[in-house]
Amino acid sequence: MSAKLLNLGFGNTVVASRVIAIVATSSAPMKRLKDEAKEGGKLIDATQGRKTRSIVITDSDHIILSALQAETIAQRFEGEEFISQETKD
C-alpha cells in the first residue's frame, strides 16, 4: 500500500488523505482552535521556529502549524506534489 505525503515545508510531511482543511491563521476562531489543540495535546508545531502562516486540520483532530502560506500548501495538494511512501500492512 502506498501513502501520499503532503510536504508542509522544512522536511515536514503529513498523510494527504488525512487532511481535512488548510486555513490561514489570521482569524480569531483559528487562533482559538490553535489554543484549544495545545491544551488538548493535539497541536503539532512544524514551523521550525518560524512564523506560523497556516494551519492544517486532520481527521484525527490534530492541528498542524506550518510556516508556509495556506495557498502554497493548497497548490501542492491540488497539484498532487506528494511524496510517495511505501507502507506495509
Summary of the structure (lengths in Angstrom):
residues: 89
radius of gyration: 12.8
end to end distance: 7.3
largest distance: 40.8
contacts: 245
relative contact order: 0.30
helix: 27%
strand: 40%
